[in-house]
């Protein structure tokens, strides 16, 4: 009987990629922003931000954003409705600068 490597979920694999290659996390966020605007789906942006925050460590991001970890989880959930000031702090904690472009 062969020993098989334990299965790794897609999400875990994605988070590991984001840890190893931060540029891929940025490309992922940019793609999610584009799709979210095209499809009028702001929830997609929160989901993407949550994935990138998990890759960097939610507790660490919460500390850098000066938020409670539970609050960060809640605001980046599918039902989250973060205030701009909190979202801005999360971007800064993730060391990201959003850019806008003309549609």
Rosetta blueprint (number, residue, H / E / L):
1 X L
2 X L
3 X L
4 X L
5 X L
6 X L
7 X L
8 X L
9 X L
10 X H
11 X H
12 X H
13 X H
14 X H
15 X H
16 X H
17 X H
18 X H
19 X H
20 X H
21 X L
22 X H
23 X H
24 X H
25 X H
26 X H
27 X H
28 X H
29 X H
30 X H
31 X H
32 X H
33 X H
34 X H
35 X H
36 X H
37 X H
38 X H
39 X H
40 X L
41 X L
42 X H
43 X H
44 X H
45 X H
46 X H
47 X H
48 X H
49 X H
50 X H
51 X H
52 X H
53 X H
54 X H
55 X H
56 X H
57 X L
58 X H
59 X H
60 X H
61 X H
62 X H
63 X H
64 X H
65 X H
66 X L
67 X L
68 X L
69 X H
70 X H
71 X H
72 X H
73 X H
74 X H
75 X H
76 X L
77 X L
78 X L
79 X L
80 X L
81 X L
82 X L
83 X L
84 X H
85 X H
86 X H
87 X H
88 X H
89 X H
90 X H
91 X H
92 X H
93 X H
94 X L
95 X L
96 X L
97 X L
98 X L
99 X L
100 X L
101 X L
102 X L
103 X L
